[in-house]
Amino acid sequence: MRVTLAGPLYGMVIVLPILAGTMPGCAQPAQNASPPPAQVQQLLDLMQDPVVQAWADEQRESKVVPVAADAPTTTSGMMTQRITALEEHLAALATAVPRVPNEFRQARLRLIAELQGRRGLAVLVLIAEFLALGAGTEWLFGRLTAAFRRRELSRPVETVAARLRTLVMRLGFDILGLLIFATGSIGAFLAFDWPPLLRQVVVAYLAAAILLRLALVAGRFLLAPDSRTPQDIERLRLLPMSTEAARFWHLRLALFVGWFAIGWATVEMLGILGFSPEARQVVAYALGLGLLTIALHTAWAHPPPASHSAQEAPAQVRGSHMLRAGLLSLCFVLLWGLWVAGLMRLFWLGAVALLLPRAIAIAERATHEAVRLPTRPPTETSLTAVYLDRSVRAVLIVGVVLLLAHAWDIDLVEMTSRDTLLTRLVRGALSAVVILLVADLIWQVAKTLIDRRLAQAETAAPMGSAAASRQARVRTLLPIFRTTILAVLAAMAVLMVLSALGVQIGPLIAGAGIVGVAVGFGSQTLVKDIISGVFYLLDDAFRVGEYIQSGSYKGTVESFSLRSIKLRHHRGPVYTVPFGQLGAVQNMSRDWVIDKFEISVTYDTDLEKARKLIKKIGQEMAEDPEFALNIIEPLKMQGVEQFGEYAIQIRCKMTTRPGEQFVIRRKAFARIKQAFDENGIRFAFPTVQVAGGGETAPAVAFEGLHLVKPAGPHE
């Protein structure tokens, strides 16, 4: 009572002596003044009492506020203040520990008085009864909707919309059951008139039960631990893992959230029952040891990912698992230590740094799995998955920002009305987060569309067809377009972030333009390469997968950058040629190729017969399924090319798909050889015929050798 009444009593101590004329320097009341009322006279007589005056002097001295020292502005002063506050906090906890048993006894007496003769066990029975009432109501709802639920959840999943509908229906049934449970438990309790203290205690524990049920619903939605068949796992589980691992994580989530909810309700109940803040903190830290134990056991006992066990040796899996578990255990212990020390800002910052990346990764896997069909490759990403993933990521980041603002006592609404350096930086940081989120969404959408189009371009199309040409052009241009979009988005996002942080970007843009001009003058070769490459692409001079030749460089186009092209020679070497040095390009992979070759036959050959045989071979090859797709015009003989010294040279011609002429020519040679042999047509080759006899024969033979044998270097 002394603390509560100190202010009013001190006012009376100051005012009443003035009224009584006892303060030094105060004038005495006039002689003709009317006498005070009887109550005031009694109060004035009381103030003349020496005991009362001594107490008034003591109160005046206690109210003298010493001049406070200036707040520490240096780093050492701030550190000293933090250390002093930490020591005071720990000392208060140490002082409160011996008082905890006594405060429990007082809380018990107060609860017994509130229960009006009932036992404490009656409260637990009461809570159990209302929980049973909620569970029974939910069970009845489940029985009534069982047939409808089975019918809706067993629908075939053939599209993304059908899969999302199934998942939403399952989650909707679980949330509706939770609402019915909450209505049956808390609603039934609040329908009656209970003592205020008992009402708060029971509602706290019922809210803890609902929080636990909400965690179970979330775990069941993500993990589907009760799946019985592979079809259920494929349809319902959003985090790809084994059923054993899903049940492990579902149980650990229930244990952690359940312990947290019960501990939170217990600490709230102790506050209702009159516990001091220090004693409540001691109990909360003791209950926090249970959370720490669950977290440590989870870090060491969780099953390793299936991908690790399939790709790595068991010793490597155990080593990486122990290292990861050790680091997580150290982080958990440090977080608990920060919480106990009262360093809540560092605690929330560390918790966010530890949990936010993992939450974002889980959200990404869940959203991608939610829209993935069994017929779709796991690596293919849809736009729906991108939208869901980025939406959930934005919600998580915004939630973390609000949580940190609350933990650090930052009023974001008030900061918008102030204009200080700190408020400008915070507003700029929030704007930067929004800008980066939007830029990331745009990039992911563009990247997904481009990757999908590139995947479609990888499908096989008939050689030389319009579809094959379009696919080659897509494979050529889209990678450059994707890189350009990334560069433009990154530059714009950086400039907008700097502008949001208060940096004047006008001089930066002007300086970048000047630097660009200077670099352009100093790097003329580089600029030439880039501009030449742009015009090559605009002219559609070549595409990825085409065989080209430029000067002494030739090969298949594998890839290219902004300044160079990579050519794979047919024998293996790779040429990296700058566009500025490429020059005229000979593209050997466009539309069609005319292949001509000559055959030498003897002078006694029936040319008409040879023409018919070659034409027949060309028609047979054009009708052969192995060569039909690659032959545009069949093989035929054009006629006699020239008369040689020992042979008649006939020319043959055919039109094929680019790059296929070599295979078809080799097959045609083999068939022509076989057909000519079967029909008595001989191939011509140099021969020497020696005629006559006697002494002239050696001379004729010697001259014949000179005709067929070139002269040596010394002849």
C-alpha positions, 0 to 999 in steps of 0.5 A: 500500500505504501508504494501505491499511495506514495504519490498522493500522500506526498502531495498531501505532505507538500500541500497541507503544511502550506495550508497550515502555515508550517512551511518556512517563509509562508505568511500566517493567516490573517486574524480576521479569517474565518476558522477552518472546518472541524475536519481541516482543523483535525488534519492540521493538528495531526500535521503538528505531530512530531512523528508525522512531520518526521515521516513527511521529511523522510518522504521529501528526502526520498523524492529528491531525484539525483541528477542522472548521468548521461547515457553511455554513448561510446561502445564500451559504455553500451557494453558495460550497460548491457553487462550490468543489465545481464548481471541484474537479470541473472541475480534476479533469477537466482533470488527468485529460485528459493521463492518458487516453492513458497509461490507454488504454495500460495498459488495452490491456496489461491486456487483452492479458495477459487475452487470453493472447496473442490480439489485440484484434481477436479480441474484436470477432470473438468479439462479432460471432460471438455476435451473429450466432448470436443473429440467426441463431436469431431468423431461424430462429424467424421462418421457423418462425412466419411463416405463423402470424404472417401469419394472426394479424396479417391478421385483420379489425379490427372491434372494439376487442378485436380491434385490441388483440389484433392489436397485442399479438400483434405486440408479443409476436412481437417480444419473443419474437424479442428473447428468442431473440436474447438467449438465442442470444447471451449464453446461448451465450457464458455456456455456456463458461468464459471469463477473468473480465475477458473475460467482463465485457467481452463481456457488457457489449457484448452487453447494449448490443446487446440494449438497442438491439434493445429500442429497435427493438422499441419504435419498431416497435410505436409507429411501424410504419415498415415498413408497406407499405399504408394498411391496415397503417398504419391497423392497426399505427401507434399514432402518426398520421404519415406513413411518411416521418416514422415512418421518420425517428423510428425511425432517430433512436431507433435511433441515439440508443439505440445510441450510448448503449448502446455508450458505456455499455458502453465506459465500463463496460469501461474501469472493468473495465480499471482506468481511474481515475474521472476518466478514465472521466468524460472519456471519457463526456463525450466520448461524450456529445458524440455524443448531443448531436449526434444530438439537435441534428440531430434537433431541426433535421431532423425533418419538421414535423407534417402538421397544420401544413403543411395549416393554415399557410403555408409561411413560418409552418411554417418559422418555428415549426419554427426557433423550436422547434428553437432552443429544443430545441437550447438545452435540450439544450446546457444539459443536457449542460453540467449533466452535464459540470459534475457537477450531476446533480440539476439535470440529472435535474430538467431532463431530466424537465421536458423529456421527461415532458410529451412522453412523456405526450402520446405515451402519450395519442396512442398509447393513444387510437389503439390503441382507435380503429376506422376507423369511429369518429370521431377525436374520440370517446374510449372508456373503454378509452382512458381507462383505458390512458392514465391507467395509462400516465401513472401508470406514467410519473409513478411512474417519474419520482418513483423516478428523481428519488429515486434521483438526489437520494439520497432513500431513500423507504423510510427516510423513512417511518420518520422524522418530520421536516419534510422527510420529512412534506413529501415523504410529503405530496407523494407522497400528493398525486400519488396523490390527483391521479392518482385524481381525474384518472382519476375525472374522465376516466371521468365526462367520457367517459361524459357526452360519449358520452351527449351525442353519442348525444343529438345523433342525430335523433329524431322530433319529439315522440316520447319519444326526442326528449324524453329527448334534450332532457332529456339535453342539458339536465341532463348539462352541469350534472351534468358541471360539478358533478362537476368542482367537487366533485372539484376541491374534494375533491382540494384538501382531501385534498392539503392534508390529506396535506401536513399542513394541518388542513382542519377550520378551513378547512371551518368557515371556508368554511361561515361564509363561505358563510353570509355570502355567502348573506346578502349575495347573496340575489339570486344565491342566489335565481337559483340555487335558482330554476334548480334548481327549474326543472330539477327541474320540467322546465320547459324544455330546450335547444332548446325555444321558451319565453316568459316575460313579454316574453322569448321565444326558443329555449333555447340554454344556461343556467348556474347562475344564468341562461338564454340565449334566442335570439329567432327574429329573432336577439337573445339574451336572458340572463335570471336564473332569479329574474326568469324567472317563469311560463314558457310552453313552446311546444315540448311535445307538440303545438300546436292551431292555429286560424284564421278565413276570411271568405267571402261570404254566398252561399257553400255552407258544406257545399261549403267544409267538404268542400274544407277537409277534403279539403285536410287529408287530402291534407296529412296523406298528403303525406310532406313534412307527414305527420310533423308533422301529428297531426290533419289540418286541418278546418272547425269551423263558422261562427264568426260573421256579420259585416257583410259576410262569414261567418267560418268557423273551421278547426283542426289539431293539429301538432308544436310549432313546425311549425304556421306552415309547415303553416298557410302551405301550407294557406292556399295550397291553400285559395285554389286550391281555393276559386277552382276551385270558385267560392267567393269570399272576402269583403272590404268593399265599397260598393254605390251604387244609385239616381240623380239628386241622391241619388247623390252623397249616398249615395256620400258616406255610403258613403265614410264607412262604409269610410274612417275619419275623419281626425284633424281631422274 
